[in-house]
Amino acid sequence: MVSRKSREVRINEITEAAIDVFLEKGYESTTMEAIAQKAGVSKGGLYHYFKSKDMILIHANDKISEKVAKLMETALECSSVREGILYYIEKYISYWMENPRETAFLFLSMAKILENPDLLKYYKQYTADYITFFEGAFTMGIQLGEFKLHNVKASAVTLMAALDGVLGYMLFDEDLILEEVIQHFEEKFIKSIEKSE
């Protein structure tokens, strides 16, 4: 008797196959049939799990976002807000640099969302959650006396933009060293707002 794979396992297999096909063929040239073939399921079976390739794209991004969310959770458990933010900065950049496939998929996804209002809604929510995380961290730092009173929204938005922006530069410029980049982030986003002893 052949054992059936669980729904979760099957969805993960489809998602991983879809990422490969999207990266190989590009979003526009990817078909549901190509994804089904790569995942080893029938086209009808694929439609049982996902109604469109947009849905697969969103689900794949959700899976990657879960890894980033875990970094946020761990950052909140650090001994100080300062250490938590630095932990997040280092692990966030390291994650994308150590996972070039996911990084390439992130850039592919970003290009696609600009054309699709439904996908854009998804990313707007993701961005809002991301900003809220940093705003909360900076606010906590102020409340605990680690940071000076400052515009936490501005700190959150600029830190988020800098983190996402530096990824592209690090991919193309081998002279950018992770440890030095983290020091630059610490100088600009932590030391500049720290309360002096």
N, C-alpha and C positions, 0 to 999 in steps of 0.2 A: 504494500500500500504506500502510495506517494504522500509524504507529509506536505501539507499546505503551509506556505510561508504566512507569517502574521501580517496583518494590514500595515503595521508600522515598518516592518522589514521591507515589504514590497514598495511602500512609498519612498523609503530611503534609497532603495535601489534605483527607482525611477528618477528620483531627484539627482542622484550622482550621475546617472547616464545622461540626463538632460543637460547638466552642467558641461559634460564632455562634448556633447553635440553642439550646444550653443557656442562653445569656445572654438570648436573645429570649423563649423559652418557659418557662424554669425547668427544673430537672432532671426533676421528676416528669412534666411535660407533654411532655417531649421523647420522641419515639419513634425507633426505629431507621429507620423509613421516612422520617421528616423529615430525619434526618441523611443518609441515602442520597440523597434528593432534592437537598438543598443541596450535597452533594459531587459530584453528577452521576454517581452509580454506581447499579447496581441494588441492591435490598435483598439479594439473594443474594450479590452482589459484596461488599457491606458485611460480611456475615456471614463471608465468606472471610477478611477481615482481622481482624475483631473479633467475638467471640461475644456481647457484651452492651454496653450503654451504660456500665456500671460499668468495663469494660475500657477503653473509650474515654476515660472520665474520668481513669483512672489514667495512661493513655498521655499524655494532654494535660498532666497535671501533671508527668510525667517530662520532657517536652520543655521546659517552663518551668523545671524544676529544673536542667536542664543549663546554662541560662544563669546560674543562681545558682552552680552548681559551678565555672563558669569564673571567676567573680568570686573564689571561694575560692582557686583555683589562682594567679591573678594576685596576690592579696594575699600569698600565701606567697613570691612573688618580690621583694617590696619590700625596701628596704635595711635596714629594722629591723622588729621585731614591732609596735612602736607604729605605724609608718607603714602596715604591712599591715592592722592592725585598723581604722585610720582610713579607709584606702582602701576596705575592705570596707563599712564603715558608710555612707560617702557613696554608693558605687556601688549598694549594695543599696536604699537609700531612693530614690535617683534612678531606678533601673530601674523600680520599681513606680509612682512618680509620673509617669514619662514613658510608661508603658504602661497606661493606665486599663482597657483591655479585659482584659489579663492579670490586673490587680488585681481587677476585678469577678469574673473567673472563679475566682481564688484564694478570695475570700470565699464564692462559690457552693459551691465544693468543700468548704470547711471546714464549712459548714452540713450538707452531705450526709454527711460522714464520721461525724458523731456518731450517725447512724442505722444505719450499715452496718459490721458487724464486719470484713468483708474490706477495706474501704477504710481502716478505722481501723488495721489492721495495717500498711498501706502508710505511713500518716502517722506512725505510731510509729517506724518505721525511719528515715524522713526526719528526724524530730526528733532521734533518737539520733545520726544522722550529723552533723547541724548542731551539736549540743552537743559532740560529739567534736572537731569542727574548732576551736571556740572554746577548749575545754579544752587542746587541743594548742598553740594559739597562746599562751595565757596561760602555760602550762608552759614553752614555749620562751623567753618573755620573762623568766621567773624565772631559767632556766638561763643566759641570756645577760647577766644582770645589769641588764636594763632595768626589771624590775618587782620589787617587794617580794614576799616569800613571802606568799601569801594563798590562800584557798579558790578554786581555779580552777574547780571545778564550780559554785559559787555565782555566780562571775563569768560563766561561760558561759551558765548558765540565765537569769540576769537580763538579760544583754545580748541574748540571743535573744528573750526575751519583750518587752523594751523595743522592739527593732527591729520586730517584727511588730505590736506594739500601737500604735506611733506612726503606722503607715501609715493606720489608720482616722482618727486625729485630724487628720492632714495633709490627708486627703481632704475633711474636713468643716469645717476651720478655716483659712480663707485667711490668717489672721494668722500662722500658723506658717510661718516662712521656713526653707528647707533649710539655709542656712549657719548659722543660729542653732541649729537642731536638732542639727546635727553638732557645734557647739561644746558644747552641753549633754551630748551623748554623750561627747565627749572629756573633759570635766570629771569626769563621773561614773564612766566606765569605764576611762579611761587615767590621767589626772592623779592620781586618788585612789590608784593602786597603783604609780605610778612611783617609782623610787629617786631621792632627791634627789642632786644632783651633789656 
